Amino acid sequence: MARLVERDKQWETLDDLLGSARRGRGRVAVISGPIAGGKTTLLEHFTEHAMSEGVLVLEAAGSRAERYLPFGILRRVLDSAGPLEPAVHAEATALLDGVAAQIADAEDATGGVEAGMRVLPHICASLLRIARDRTLVIAVDDVHHGDELSRAFLLCLARRVRQAGVLILLTEAVRLLPVQLAFHAELQRQPHCTTIRLPLLSADGTGHVLAGHFSTAAAQRVSAGCQETTGGNPLLLKALLEDGLTVLGDSEPFQPLAPAEAFERAVLDCLHRGDPETLGIARGIAVLGDTCPPLVLSRITDVHVKTAELAVQDLNRSGILRGGAFRAAATRAAVLAATPTGALSLLHQRAARLLHQEGAPALDIARHLLAARKPVTDWAIPVLQEASEYALVEGDPQLALRCGELAVDSCPEGPRRTALKSRLVSIVWRSSPVAAESHLRQLSREFCAGRLTDRDLLHAVTCLAWIGEARQAGEEIRRLQSAAEEARDAGRPFAYRPATLAAAQSWLSVVSPPVREAFATTGAPYADRPGAPRTPAPAGAAPYDMPDDAHIPAVEAMRTALRGGQGEAAVAEATRVLQRYHLSDRTLTPLVLAVLALVYAGRLDLALTWIDRLLGECSARNAPTWQAALGVVRAEVALRQGDLPGAAAQARQAMSLISAQCWGVAIALPLAILIEAETQMGNLDEAMSLLEQPVPDTMLETQVGLHYLRARARCHLATGRYHAAVRDFLTCGELMQAWGMDAVELAPWRLDAAEAWLAIGNVSRARQYVEQQKQREPGPPGSRARGALLLALARTSGDLAYRVKRLTESVEALEQGEDRLQLAVALGELGSAHRAAGDFNRARMLVRKAWHVAKSCGAQPLCLQFTPGQGDGEAVPAPPGREAEPAAGEAEALSEAEARVALLAARGHTNREIATKLYVTVSTVEQHLTRIYRKLKVKRRRDLPARLWDLSLPGTA
């Protein structure tokens, strides 16, 4: 027989008691221990041992189901004696049957019990006659579940065995019910009664059990984890070991044993062995999740607080709990999984209501409301709203979505439900605009019926425009405007303020200009027509007086940027928007529009600063749509700075955050950036494949659709489809003119068309478009637009001196800006012009500088065009970076700080970029350049010796 672990002392005590019984000195042993603590196992092992030594063993076990069956335990004891002593069995059974008949005929229970008590001495005497010839062991398991008459029999027998060869073995729970206490107390009064306490296994004991199945080293590795999971409960440990052996087979464990099916069954077995209240309390603790006071448990399980307290004690003793909480997550999961759905839902509902009454956090309450899986009552709807907002702050949009959906489903029709739907659209939009589409369509019906708030109306219009339904939204806004005018004339209130409807009109007219047709066909006020004056601010209004909603000022900033020639005003308006409004669901698109206004106003530095700040704000939030919308603007800035690889990478990153369907019509911008970047980097096959990607039909009716149209034209131009390029450039121009946003920073379509006509060979047509751009918007001095115009003027001129002059001015303008790619083109063409004029040294220097700038931009086609040596007509097949060694005298004439500045300046960096790279002020850079020019005997930046390109100094990478 296998030896029991950590039961040696108890075994010795039982063996001594058996020896005493053999000597004619009867004994009574009461084995007490926690639920599933090994009492039954010890009893079974010991009775097997006794039978192997010739002892007569009569066995029985108490059952909760038969607690009220008279003589239930006694009859099972007699049944086990029947085959051995038929006469004793027949006599005792006859007595019990007679009592049973009396009990059935008795008018009250008291008479039946008294009749039963009168026959007990006769039955005891019959059993004691058996013990005259041989030692007798009477073993009763779970005696606390026995009926009253059976317990009375055991007490009667216990009083009579002191001088007999009888050993009575009983097992009982640690905690007894009030009706069981009298039996226990009377038993303990007997001088020959011994109590045996059975504790849970210690950590060493757990290790010994494991060592019987694994090597010593493996047992030591996993013993601590097993002890932590089971608390030393033998039943749980056995089940955990069974799960581990099932997974491992003959292998040794290197990780803690994982609870599985056997462990879950053992947990439920433990709970069902206890009192009925124990299972309910365990379910309550599983629902609440943390240690909770008995008062709270009693309220959600609907039991007395004392009962709850005692049940928690039992569960702590059995090792299932520790400090009132489950030891292992698997234990809690097993309890929850086995709880009937209805009971579990009721527990969660009670827990939510109780936590709400105690002022618990909204998220804790909401988790119970969600787990109940039932509509909530009115008090819970505000809790779900609050929990949804907190979940968004904590970066859990899925929890926020579930809270929002439950609130909507539980709320009756009306303004409150409509507001909840609007918020739900915002929550879903963060992760997937496509998933929000069904909710949005319901919301559009609400706003058409006039049931949205003014702010929710603007947000709904923004979302509808994103998914390509701007025209339908515009028609509904116009219908609402007509209804508002009728209500005003009739003196009736209307659902929306006129200013809100005007703001929605302005927004739609900017992001999707064809929508203006819906408003232009009526006599409604129309502030969005090209050249329409802005509404002046009220007299005395402070600069910080701005509306609560960000849409209106964002639209004004964009309009100003697209008028042309009002860059400073556009920057001021866009900056005020970005400073005034925080990033949120309702301000995302207005803030994106404000940053784009900075881009169109030519302030890429400011746009980059703000977009990085906004990306930083949403980095900690789980809002892929926000990150995608902001990330694509970051890519647009990189593209305009000439960082082609960076622009492509950022655009791809933005597109990977949400699906192409989620982008709606806004897919135009990331696709345009990718197409143009890949084209400029020479990856024409990739650019053409991007053009084959399906796009929404209404995409080209949007402002960002102009970016896509221009990028497609640039790809056609690079692949030799010149007439297709001309068609797209001119279409782009026609749309911009019709929409009143003919701004060169949005799309320089005239200069693009001129470039395409030059490729075709029609110089006169090209010159015509360049002159149109010159007359319309030459661009401020030093601007990107000015540099591009000068470059185009040079290209369309046949006068070499005029070309050199214009190209020189173009380089000077572009050196002050941030478009490094355009600078590379201008440097290369200026080098070619000097070569045509016979100035080969300067040509070589300029072309080499153009090559390095193009290389830094990732523009491989330009690098091939500007291969070093081309400036003087020599073909130099050497790879980049292998130019002639620098002249030592030129470098030695400069200090180390000056050499750093000279090198970066020669490579085409602006003063601001040099200051940033070297961590100095712009003023310091300017002072260094003054000394560099004097020492090297040059007058301007482009005259810096070409050999400076080959210098490699620390800190200039």
N, C-alpha and C positions, 0 to 999 in steps of 0.2 A: 504493500500500500504506500502511495506517495506521501511523503512527509509534508505536513502543513507548515507554511512559512510564518515565523513569529507567533506560533501557537504552542510552543513547548511548555510554558508555564501552565497554561490552561489544561493542556493534555495531562500533565503530571497530576494536577488537582483532581481531574476526573478519574484518573487511574487509581489514585489513593481512595477516592470515594467508592469505587467499584470493589477495591480490595476490602474495604470496611464492610460492604454489603455481603461479600463472600464469607466474612467471619460472623455473619448474623447481626451486624449492626447496620440497620437501614439508614439510608441517607437520601437527602433531597438536594438537587443542584439546579439553580436558576441561572441560565446563561443569558446575559444581557448585552446588547450592542446596537449600533446604529443600523439604519436601513441598509440591507445588502452588505452588512459588515462581516459575513462569514459564519453566522450562527448556525444556519442549517447545514453548511458544509462540515463544520466541526462536529455537530450532532451525528450526521450520517457516518463520518469516518469513525467516530468513537463507537457507535452501535455496531458497525461492521467488525471492529476490533473485539468488542464484547462477545459477539456471536461466534467469532473464530476461537474463542476460549471456552465455548460451551454454555454461555449464559443465554437464558431465554429472554428475548427482546420483544416487547409488545409496543407497537408504534401507532401514533396518530398525529394529526396536524390540524390546527385551527384554521378556519376559513371565514373571511368576512361575510361571504354569501350565506353561510350556515350558522351565523352567530345566534340566530333566534330559533334554531332547531333543537328542541330539548334532547339532551344526552347525545349530542352529535359526536363529541370527542370520545365519550365513554363507549358508545357503540363501536367506533372504529378500533378502540383498544380491545374490546371483546372479540371483534371480528378477527383481529390478528392472532388471538389465542384460540379460536375455534378449532382449527385443524389439530392442535396439540392437546387441548383439553375440551373435548366435546361436551362433557357433562357440565363443566363450569360454564361454558358458553350457553348451553341450553337453559340452565337455571337462571343465569343473570338476564338473559334475553326475555325470558318469561316474566320476570319481575318488571323489566322496563316496559314491556308491551302493556302490562296491566296499568302501570302508571300513565302511560300515554293515553290509554282509553279514559282514565279518570280526568286527565288534563283536558281532553277533547270535550268531555261532558260537563266540566266545571264551569260555573257561571262567571267566575273571575279567575285571573291568573294566580292569585295568591294561594287558592286551594290546591291548584295543580302543583305548585312548587312545594308546598308542604307534603303532599303525597309522595313526590319524588324524593324529598329529603329522607323520608322514612325508610325507603328501600336501599339507600346508599350503604348503610353499615352491612347489610347482607351481601351486597355485591363486593364490598371490600373484603369481607371474610372469605368469600369464594376465591378471590385472587390471592389472598394470603395463604390459602391452603396449597396453592401451586408452589409458593415460595418455600414450603417446608422441605421439598425434595431437591430444589435447585435454585440458584440465584436468579432473581427476576429483575430485569431493567424495563421500566415503563418510560418511553421517550415521547414527549409531546412537543411538537414544533409550533411556534406562534400561538402559545397558550392564551395570549391576550385577545385573540379572535374567538376564543371558545365561548360556548353558551353558559348561562348562569349555573345550570344543574351540573354540567361537566366540571366547571371550576369547583363547585361544592364537592363533587366526588373526589377530585384531586386533593382538596383540603382534608376531607375525611380520611382518605388513604394515607396522606402524609402524617397525620396524627397517629397512625397505627403501625407504621413501618420501622419505628426506632429499634424494635427488638426482632426484626425480621430481615431476611436476606433480600431486601428490595432496594433498588436504587431508582429514584424518580428523577428524570432529566427533563427540564423544561426550558424553552427559549422564549424570550419576550422582548418587546421593544423597550427602548430607553424611556420614552415618554408614554405613560399610560393614561387612558381615559378615566374620568371619575368613577365609573362603575367597575373598573378593574383594580382600582387602588385598594379596596378592602381585601380582595383576594391576595394581592401582593403583600399587604401589611400582615395579614394573618399567617401567610407562608413564611415570611421573614421572622416571625416570632418563634418558629419552631427551632429548638436548639440544634437539631441535626440538619438544618438547612444552610447551604453554602451558596453565595452569589459569586458568579464568575463574570468579570467584565471583559469584553472583547473589543479592543481598540482597532482603528484602521491601521493599515500597514505603514511603517515608517519608510523613509527614503532608502535605508539599507534593505528593508524587507522588499521593496519594489525592485531593487537591484538584484536580490537573490532570485526573485521570480523570473526576471528577464534572463539571468545567467543560466537558467534551465533550458533556454531556447537559443541563446546567442553566445558568442565567445565573451570572455570576461571583459575585454576591451570594448567590444560593441555594446555590451550591457551598461558599462559605465558611461558611454557616450549618450545613450538615450534615456537613462534612468531618471535624470533630473526632469526632463521634459514629460516623461510619463507620470512622475509623481505630481508635477504641476497640473497636468490635465485631469488626473483621476483623484487626487487628494489621498491616495492610498486605499481607495475603495476596491476590495478584491474583485467584485463583479465588473466594475468599469475597467480595471486593469486587465482582467482576462479578455474582455471584449476588445480593448485597444490592441492587445497583443495579437488577437485573432485577425484583426484588420491588417496589422503590420505583416504578419506571416503570409496572409493572402496576397499581398502586393509583392513582398520580397521573395517568396519561395524559399530557395536554399541560400539566398544571398544574405550578407550581413548589412545591418542598417548603418548608414553614415549620417542620416538626417533624422530628426525627431519623428516618431511614429505618428502617422496622420489618422485621426478618427474617421471612421466610415460607417458602413451599415451596421455592423455588429455593435459598435460603440453607441450608435443612436438607439438601437433596440435595448441595450443595457440601461441607458439613461431612463427610457420610458418604463422599463421593468422596475427600476428603483422607485420611481415616482408612484407607480401603481401599487407597490408594496406598502406604501405609507397610508396614512389616513386620507380620505377623499379630499379634505381641505388642503392637504399638502400639494396635490397635483394642481389645484386651482391657484394656490399661492405661487407655485413655480411658473405657471403661465403668466400670472401678473408680473412677476419679476422679469420674465422674458420680454413682455410687452414694454415695460418701462425701460429696460435696458441697463439701468444703473442701480447702484445701491439706493434703496428707498426705505423710509421709515415704515414700520408696521401699520401706522394709521393710514398712510396712503394706500398700502396694499389692501387693507381691509375695505377701503372705500371702492376701489375698482373691482375687487373680487366679491364684494358684498358678503363678507364674513365679519365676525367679531374681531376687534383689534387684538384681543388676547389670543384668539385662535391663530391669527396671522403671525403673531410673535412666536408662538410655539412651533408653528410649521417652519418658519425660517430657521429656528434653532435645530429642528430635525434635519433640514437640508444642509445646514452647516456641519452637523455631526457626521452626516453620511459622505461628506466630501464633494457633494455636487455644488455647493456654494462655498464661498470664502468671504467672510465679512459681509454677507448678505447679497453678494453678486456671483454670477456664474464664473466658475474657474476658467472655463474654455468657451470660446465662441461656438464651437461645435455642439456643446451641451445646450446652449441657448437656441441654436438653430434647430436642434432635434425637438425641443419642446414646442417651438413655434410651428414646425412642420406638422406635428401630430395634433395640434389644436384644431378642432372643427372650425370651419370658416365663419359660421355664425357667431360662435363663442369668441373667436379672435376679433372679429369686427366689433363686437360689443365691448370687449376689453379696451380696444383702441379708442372707441368713442368716449368711454368713461374716463380713460386716461387724459384725453384731450380736454374734456370739460374740466376735470380736476386741475390740470396744469394751468388752464386759463383762469380759473378762480384764484389760483395761488400766484398769478402774475408771472408765469414762466415765459421765457423767450418765445417769440412767435414761431421760429423755426422748429423748436421742440414740439410745440402744439401741432404745427402743420404736418409733421412727419406722422403723427398718430392719425390725424384726419385723413391723410392719404392712404395710410395702411388699412383704415377701416373700409375703404373702397365703396363708400356710400355717399350720396349727396349730404351736404352738411346743412345745419340749421342757420338761421340768420346771424346769430352771434359769431359764427366761425368765418363768415365771408371777409370781414375786415382783417381777421387774423391771417387768412390765406394771402390777402393782398400784401400785408406787411412782410410775411415770410417770403413771398416772391421777390420783393425788393432786396431783402437781406441775402437771399440766395444768389442774386445777381452780383451783389457786392463781394460775396465770398467766392465768386467764380464758378458757380454751379448752375448753369442755365437750364439744365434738365429738370432740376428740382424746382426752379422758378417756373418753368413751363407747366409742370404737373400741378403746382399750386394755382396757377392762373386758370388752367383748364377746369379744375374742380370748382373754383370760385364761379366761373361762367356757367358751368352745368348746374350749379346749385342755386343760382340767382334767377328769380322770375323776370320775365320780360319787362323792360323799362329802361329809363336813362342809366340806372346803375349797371345793369347788365351790358349796355352798350359801351359804357366807359371801361368795363372789365374786358370786353372784347378788344377794344382799342389797345389796351395795355398788353393783352395777349399777343396781338400782332407784333408789337415792338419786341417782346421777349423772343418770339419765334424767329423774328427777322435777324436777330443777332447771330444765329447759327445757320439759318437756311431760309433765304427769302422765298424759295420755291415752296417749302413746307408752310410758309405763312400765307401762300396765295389763296387757299380755300377760306381761311379766316378773313383775309382781306376783302374777298368778294362779298362775304356777309357784311363786312363793315361798310363797303361801298353802298350797299342797299340802305344801311342805317344813315349814312350821311346824305344820301339822296332824299331820305324821308325827314331830314332835319333833326335827327336824334343824337348827333355828336356834339361835343363841346367844340369851341372855336379852335383850340389847340389840337384836338384830335382830328379835326377836319384837315388842317394843314398837313399833319403827319400822314393821314390817309392819302391825300393828294400826292405827297412826295413818294410814297410807296407805289402807288398806281403808275406814276411816271417812270419809276425804276423798272417795273415789269413790262413797260411798253404800252400802257393804256392811258397815256397822257391825253390823247384826243378825246376818248370817252369821258375822262375826268373833266376836261375843259368844257365839254358839252353840258355836263351836269352842273358845273359851276355857273355857266351862263344861264341855265334854267333857274338855278337858285337866285341869281342876281335879278332876273325878271320877277320872280316871286317876291323877292325882297322889295323891289320897287312898287309892286302892287300893294304889298302890306303897308309900306310907308304911305302911299297915297290914301289908303283906306284908314290910316291911323291905327293899324294893328301892329303888335310886336312880332318880330320874326326870329327864327331860331338862331340865325348867325348875324354877326355884326357886318355891316358893309365893308369895313376895313379888312376883316378876315377874308371875305370873298375876293376883295381886290388883291390881297396878298397871295391868295391861291392862284389868281389869274396871272399875277406877275411871275410867280415861280414857274408855272407851266410854260409861260411865254418865253422864259429864258432857257430852261432845260430842253424844251421841245418847241422851237419857234413856230412850226406850222399850226400849232394850237391857236395862234392869234387869229386865224381865220374864223374860229367860232365866235370870237368877240368882235372882230372887225365888221361883221355883217349886221350888227345891231348898233343902236345909238348909245350903247353903254360907254361910260368913261373908259378911255383906253390910254393908259399911261405908258404902255410898252412899245408904242410905235417908234420907229427910228427917229432919233433926234428929239423926242418928246422931252420937255424940260422936267427936271426933278421938282417934286413938291418941296417948297422951301420949309425950313424948320421954323417952328413958332418963334415969335420974337422973344428974345431973352432966354431961349432954351440953352441949357448947358451942354457942352460937348458929350457928356456922358448920358444924356437923355436918349435912351434907346428903347424900342419896344420889348415886351417880355419874350416874344418869339423871335428866333434868329433868322427866319426865312426872309423877312423884308429887308434888313440891312445887308444880308448876304447877296440878295439879288441886286441891290443898288450898287454894291461894290463890283459885282461882275459886269453890270451894265457900264459902269464908269470905265472899267478896264478895257472893255471892247469898243468904246467910242473912239479910241485912238487919241494920242496927244494929251491924255489926262492921267498919266501914270502916277504922279505924286498923289493926286486926289484918290485914285483907286487904292493905292497902298495905304493911305490914311484910313479909308473906310474899311478895307479888309482887316487891317490891324485892330481897329476898334471892335469888329465882330469877334475876332480871335481872342481878344483880351476880355471881352464882356461875357462870353458864353462858355460854359464848361461842356466837355464832351459827354453826351448822353444819347439815348435812342432818338430823341426829337431834334437834337442839334447836329448829329453826325453829318448829314448831307449839306446843311448850310455851312458848316465849318469846312468841309471839303471844297465847297464852292468858293469860300473866302480864300483858301490857300491857292486854288486855281487862279483867282483874281490876281494874287501876288505874282504868280507865274506869268500870266498874260501882261502884267504891268512891268515885266522885265526884272523883278527883284527875286531872283532865284535864291539868293542868300537868305533873305527873310523867309521865303517859302520853305526852304530846307530846315531852318531853325524851328519853325512852327510845326511842320509835319513830323519832325523827330520828337518834338515835345508831345504831340498828340499820340504818336505811336507809343511813346513811353507811358502815357496815361492808360492806354488800353492793353498794354502788354500783360498786366497782372489780371486782366479780365478775360474770361473765356468767351470772346466775341469775335469769331472768325470773320464775319461780314464787316465789322468795324476795321479790323486789321487789313482786310483785303482792300477796302475802299481807300484807306489812308496809304497803304503800301503802294498802290498803283500811282498815286500822285507823287510819291517819293521816286518811283521809277521814271515818271515824266520829267522831274527835275534833273535826274541823272542823265537822261537822254539829252536834254537841252544844254547840259554842261559838257557833253561830249564823252561821257563815261558809258560807252556802248555795252561792254560786258556787264557792268553794274546795273544798267537799265534793264537789260534782258533778264538778268538773274532776279532782280526785284519784281519785275512784271510776272515772271513765272512763279515766284513765291506767292504773289498776290493771287494768281489764278489757281494755285494749288490749295488755297485756304477754303474756297467754296467752289462748287461745281459750276460749269459753264452755264447751266440753266439758272443757277442762282444769280448770276451777274445780270440777267435781263439785258436791256439795251445798253447798260454800262459796260458790257463786254467790249465795246468799241475801243475804249481807251487802252486796256492792257494788250489787246490784239494789235492796235496801231503801234504801240511802243515796241512790241516784239518784232513786228514786221519791219519797221524802220531800222531797229538796232541790228537785226540779222542781215538786212540788206546792206547796211553800211559796213558790217564786219565781213561781208563777202559770202555769207551763208545763204546763197540765193535759193537753193533747193528747200531749205528750212522756211525761208520767207514765203515761197510759193505754197508750201503745204499749209502754212498758217492762213493763207488767203482762201484755202478750200474749206476751212472750218465753217460750219453752218452758223449763221447769225440771225437775230430776229429781223423780221421784215421792216419793223418800224425804227430800226437802229439809225438809219440814215436821216431820220426826221429829228434827230437830237443834235445838240451842240457837240457832244463828244463824238458823234458820228462823223463830223468834219475831220477829226484826227485820223479816223480809219480811212476815209476817202483819200486824204493826202498821203498816208502811208502806202496805200495800194498804188497810188500814182508813182511814188518814189520807187517802189519795187518794179513797176512796169518800165520806168526809165532806166533802171539798172540792168534790166534783162533785155533791153533793145526794143521794147514795145512802145516806141516814142509816141505814136498817135493815140494809143490807149492812155498813155500818161497825160497827154495834152487834154484829152476828153475829161479825165478825172479832175485834173487841176482846174479846168474851166468850170466844171460842174460845181466844184467846191466854191469857186468864186461866185458863181451865180447864186448859190444858196446863201453865202455870207452876205451878199448885197441885198438879197430879198429879205433876209432876216434882220438886217440892220446891225450886223456885227462884223463889218469888214475891217478887222484889225489885223495888222501884219503879224503881231505876236501870237495870235490864234492860229493863223495859217498864212504864210506869205505866198499866196497862190499866184500872184502876178509874177513874182521872181521865179517861182517854180515853173510856171508856164514858159517864161523866157528861156529857162534852162532846157526845157524840152524842145522848144523851137530851134534853139541852137544845135541840139543833137540832130534834129531833122535837117538842119542846114539853112533854115530860113532866118537869117540874121535880122532882117528888117522887122519881122513880126516880133522877134525877141526884143529888139530895141523899143518897139512900141509899148510892150507891157512894162518894161523897165522904166520908161519915161512916165507911164501912168502912175507907177508906184512912187516915183520921185515927186511928181506933182501932188499926189494925194497925201502921202505920209513918209517923208524922208527919214524920220526917226531922230531922236535927240542925239547930240554928239556923244560918241563913246558907247552907244548902245549896240546890242546885237543886231537889231533891225538896220541901223545905220551902216554897220560893217557889211551886212549882206547886200544892201543896196549898192554900196560902192563897188563891191566885188562884181555885181551884175553889170554895172555901168562899164567897168573895165572889160568885161567879157564881150560886150556888144560893141566895143569901139575898135576901129581899125587903126587908130593913131597910137603908135607905140609909146610916145611920150605921155599922152593922155592916160594910157593904160597903166604905166608905171606910177603916175601920180595918184590915180584912183586906187590902185592896189596898195600903195604905201599908206594912203589914208584909211583904207579898209583894215590893214594890219594894225595900225595904231588904234583904231576904234575897237577891234576885236581883242587886242591885248588888254584893254581896260575892262572887258567883259569876262564872261565865264564860259563862252561857247568855244571850247578848245578844238572841236572838230572843224568848225568853220574857220578858225584861226589857221589850222593846218592847211586847209585848202587855199586860203589867201596867201600864206607864206609860199606854198608851192608855186602858185601862179605868179607871184611876184618874182620868185627865182627864175621862172621860165622867161618872164619879161626882161629881166636883167641879162639873161643869157642871149636873148634875141638882140639886146642892145650891145652885146660884146663884153659885158662886165662879168667874166666867168668866175672870178674869185667871189664876188658878192652873190652870184647865182648859186655857187656851190654851198656857201654858208647858209643861204635862205632855204635851199632845198633840203639840206641836212637838218636844219631846225624843223622844217615841215615834217620830215620823216619821223623825228623823235616825238613831235606832238601827236602825229597820227598814230604812232606806236603806243603812246600812253592812252590814246582813246580806244585802242583795239580795232582801228580801221585798217584791216589788212589790205584791201584794194588800194587805198591811198599809200600805204607803205611800199607796195610794189611799184606804184607810180613814182614815188619819191626815193627810189633806191639811191643810196649815196653814190655820187659820181655822175649822176644825171645832169647836174647843174652845168658842167663844162663839156657835156657831150660825150663823156667817157662812159662805157658800159662796165660797171663794176659788179661782178657776180658775187662778191664776198658777202657773207651773211651780216645782218645788222650787228653793230657793236664792234666791228673790226676795222674802224677807220684809222687813219694815221695817228701816231702817238702825239699827245699834246705838247706844245712848245713849253719847255720848262720855264723859260724866262717870263712868259705871260702869267703862269701860275705863281711863280715866286714873287712877282711884283705885288701880289695881293696877300693880305692877311688871311688867316684861316676863316674868320667870320665873313670877310669880303668874298672869298672864294666860294663859300657856300651860297651866298646870295647870287653871285655871278652865274654859278652853274644852274641854279633854279630859274633865274631870269632868262638864260640862254635857252632853256628847255621850254619856255613859253608860259611859265607860271606868272600869274598876276601878283601885284604887291601884297594883296590881302592873303593870297594862298601861300606866298613865301613866309609872311609873318606867322601864319598858322602853323606851318611845318617847322619853323625854327623857334617857335615860342617867343617871339619878340613883337614889338609894336610895328604898325605900318610906317610910322615916322622913322623908326630905326632902319627899316628896309630902304626907305627913300634916301637917308643919309649915306648908307653903304653904297647905293647905286651911284650917287653923285661922285664919291671917291673912286669907284670902279671905272666910271666913264673917264675920269681924269687920268688915272694910271694907265688905262689901256688905250687912251687917245681915241675914244669913240664918242659919238654924240647921242646915240639913241640905243634902245634895248636891242633892236634887230641887228645893230652893227657889232654886237659882242662877237668875239672870235669864235668860229665854228669849232675850234679844237677844245673849247670849254666843255663841249658835249661829252668828251671822253673822260673828263675828270670824274673820279669816284671818291667822294668825301663822306665821312660819317655824318649821319643826320640829314642827308639830302635825298634819301630814298623816297 
